[in-house]
Amino acid sequence: MGLIVSLLVHVLVSRLRPSDPAELERVTELCHAARARTTPPATTGARAGTPEPVTGPF
């Protein structure tokens, strides 16, 4: 029962709260990286801007 209530609250809040454009852009980049089978570009640090191929089975 708790899982159903949690799901309903999550869906309700997701519908009522406006989406943050920066978060939408981050998720879009993650999806593109997943489709390209590369890691998403780092925003800070030594690896910034250097995507690498994914070597794991998933």
C-alpha atoms as a printed R data frame, in Angstrom:
   type eleno elety resid chain resno      x      y       z
1  ATOM     1    CA   MET     A     1  0.000  0.000   0.000
2  ATOM     2    CA   GLY     A     2  2.833  2.372   0.847
3  ATOM     3    CA   LEU     A     3  4.412  1.834  -2.563
4  ATOM     4    CA   ILE     A     4  1.176  2.832  -4.307
5  ATOM     5    CA   VAL     A     5  0.836  5.976  -2.179
6  ATOM     6    CA   SER     A     6  4.474  6.859  -2.851
7  ATOM     7    CA   LEU     A     7  3.958  6.428  -6.593
8  ATOM     8    CA   LEU     A     8  0.846  8.598  -6.563
9  ATOM     9    CA   VAL     A     9  2.602 11.346  -4.596
10 ATOM    10    CA   HIS     A    10  5.576 11.205  -6.980
11 ATOM    11    CA   VAL     A    11  3.352 11.498 -10.061
12 ATOM    12    CA   LEU     A    12  1.289 14.300  -8.519
13 ATOM    13    CA   VAL     A    13  4.331 16.365  -7.519
14 ATOM    14    CA   SER     A    14  5.952 15.758 -10.915
15 ATOM    15    CA   ARG     A    15  2.869 17.129 -12.659
16 ATOM    16    CA   LEU     A    16  2.412 20.167 -10.398
17 ATOM    17    CA   ARG     A    17  6.043 21.272 -10.092
18 ATOM    18    CA   PRO     A    18  7.547 22.984 -13.160
19 ATOM    19    CA   SER     A    19 10.645 21.365 -14.649
20 ATOM    20    CA   ASP     A    20 13.998 23.093 -14.310
21 ATOM    21    CA   PRO     A    21 15.492 23.777 -17.791
22 ATOM    22    CA   ALA     A    22 19.025 22.989 -16.581
23 ATOM    23    CA   GLU     A    23 17.883 19.622 -15.218
24 ATOM    24    CA   LEU     A    24 16.065 18.816 -18.460
25 ATOM    25    CA   GLU     A    25 19.251 19.595 -20.415
26 ATOM    26    CA   ARG     A    26 21.307 17.363 -18.090
27 ATOM    27    CA   VAL     A    27 18.864 14.464 -18.554
28 ATOM    28    CA   THR     A    28 18.880 14.979 -22.319
29 ATOM    29    CA   GLU     A    29 22.689 14.782 -22.347
30 ATOM    30    CA   LEU     A    30 22.554 11.586 -20.278
31 ATOM    31    CA   CYS     A    31 20.104 10.038 -22.746
32 ATOM    32    CA   HIS     A    32 22.274 11.000 -25.715
33 ATOM    33    CA   ALA     A    33 25.336  9.542 -23.975
34 ATOM    34    CA   ALA     A    34 23.461  6.307 -23.272
35 ATOM    35    CA   ARG     A    35 22.383  6.007 -26.895
36 ATOM    36    CA   ALA     A    36 25.943  6.660 -28.058
37 ATOM    37    CA   ARG     A    37 27.247  4.132 -25.477
38 ATOM    38    CA   THR     A    38 29.666  6.670 -24.004
39 ATOM    39    CA   THR     A    39 29.952  8.150 -20.554
40 ATOM    40    CA   PRO     A    40 28.397 11.602 -20.135
41 ATOM    41    CA   PRO     A    41 30.841 14.498 -20.295
42 ATOM    42    CA   ALA     A    42 32.101 15.630 -16.916
43 ATOM    43    CA   THR     A    43 31.233 19.195 -16.032
44 ATOM    44    CA   THR     A    44 34.305 19.659 -13.815
45 ATOM    45    CA   GLY     A    45 37.615 17.975 -13.196
46 ATOM    46    CA   ALA     A    46 40.322 16.438 -15.340
47 ATOM    47    CA   ARG     A    47 37.903 14.438 -17.519
48 ATOM    48    CA   ALA     A    48 35.754 17.413 -18.513
49 ATOM    49    CA   GLY     A    49 34.752 17.217 -22.157
50 ATOM    50    CA   THR     A    50 36.323 13.791 -22.837
51 ATOM    51    CA   PRO     A    51 33.650 11.092 -23.144
52 ATOM    52    CA   GLU     A    52 34.917  7.523 -23.043
53 ATOM    53    CA   PRO     A    53 33.329  4.355 -24.441
54 ATOM    54    CA   VAL     A    54 31.390  2.212 -22.017
55 ATOM    55    CA   THR     A    55 33.118 -1.135 -21.567
56 ATOM    56    CA   GLY     A    56 30.656 -2.836 -19.206
57 ATOM    57    CA   PRO     A    57 27.869 -5.187 -20.299
58 ATOM    58    CA   PHE     A    58 25.146 -2.699 -19.411
